[in-house]
């Protein structure tokens, strides 16, 4: 997962490269102490660009801060069930 971590100060271009390499369509936004701040998806970036941000704009301000997560003790089936129930792809 380390390769999917980005900072709110990273540029849109940098985050796009991370998302593209990871092929997950999502990156994890963390602070300097590696605390989870949110997630950013290709859709978040698309909306930021449509609203006038540039490829050099920092990520801060348009990543998703309200998200759902599960602990490592969740089974794959339970996590998938939660995703279906909440219409998460």
C-alpha positions as CSV (number, residue, x, y, z in Angstrom):
1,X,0.0,0.0,0.0
2,X,3.0,2.3,0.5
3,X,3.0,3.0,-3.3
4,X,-0.5,4.4,-3.2
5,X,0.1,7.0,-0.4
6,X,0.1,10.7,-1.3
7,X,0.3,14.0,0.5
8,X,-2.3,16.8,0.4
9,X,0.6,18.9,-0.9
10,X,1.2,16.6,-3.9
11,X,0.2,18.0,-7.3
12,X,-2.7,16.6,-9.4
13,X,-0.1,15.4,-11.9
14,X,1.8,13.4,-9.3
15,X,-1.3,11.9,-7.9
16,X,-2.5,10.8,-11.4
17,X,0.8,9.0,-11.9
18,X,0.4,7.2,-8.6
19,X,-3.2,6.2,-9.4
20,X,-2.2,5.1,-12.9
21,X,0.7,2.9,-11.7
22,X,-1.4,1.4,-8.9
23,X,-4.3,0.6,-11.3
24,X,-6.6,1.0,-8.2
25,X,-8.2,4.2,-9.4
26,X,-7.6,5.4,-5.8
27,X,-4.8,6.8,-3.7
28,X,-4.6,7.1,0.1
29,X,-4.0,10.7,1.4
30,X,-1.8,10.7,4.5
31,X,-0.1,13.4,6.6
32,X,3.6,13.6,7.5
33,X,3.1,11.3,10.4
34,X,1.4,8.8,8.0
35,X,-2.1,9.4,9.6
36,X,-5.0,8.7,7.2
37,X,-6.6,11.9,6.0
38,X,-8.8,10.6,3.2
39,X,-8.8,9.1,-0.3
40,X,-8.6,10.6,-3.8
41,X,-10.1,8.9,-6.8
42,X,-9.7,9.6,-10.5
43,X,-13.3,11.1,-10.2
44,X,-12.1,13.6,-7.6
45,X,-9.3,14.7,-9.9
46,X,-11.6,14.9,-12.9
47,X,-14.0,17.1,-10.9
48,X,-11.1,19.3,-9.8
49,X,-9.9,19.8,-13.3
50,X,-13.4,20.6,-14.6
51,X,-13.7,23.2,-11.8
52,X,-10.5,25.0,-13.0
53,X,-7.6,23.4,-11.1
54,X,-4.5,22.8,-13.1
55,X,-2.2,19.8,-13.2
56,X,0.2,21.7,-10.9
57,X,-2.5,22.4,-8.3
58,X,-2.0,20.7,-4.9
59,X,-4.3,17.9,-3.9
60,X,-5.4,19.6,-0.7
61,X,-9.0,20.8,-1.0
62,X,-10.6,18.2,-3.2
63,X,-9.8,14.8,-1.9
64,X,-12.5,12.8,-0.1
65,X,-12.3,13.3,3.7
66,X,-15.5,11.3,4.4
67,X,-14.9,7.7,3.6
68,X,-15.7,4.3,4.9
69,X,-13.0,1.8,5.9
70,X,-12.8,-1.6,7.6
71,X,-10.2,-3.1,9.9
72,X,-7.9,-6.0,9.0
73,X,-10.1,-8.3,11.0
74,X,-12.9,-7.9,8.4
75,X,-13.3,-10.8,6.1
76,X,-13.3,-10.2,2.3
77,X,-17.0,-11.3,2.2
78,X,-18.0,-8.9,4.9
79,X,-16.1,-6.0,3.3
80,X,-17.7,-6.8,-0.1
81,X,-21.1,-7.0,1.5
82,X,-20.6,-3.6,3.1
83,X,-19.5,-2.2,-0.3
84,X,-22.6,-3.5,-2.0
85,X,-24.9,-2.2,0.7
86,X,-23.3,1.3,0.4
87,X,-23.0,1.2,-3.4
88,X,-19.2,1.4,-3.4
89,X,-17.3,0.1,-6.4
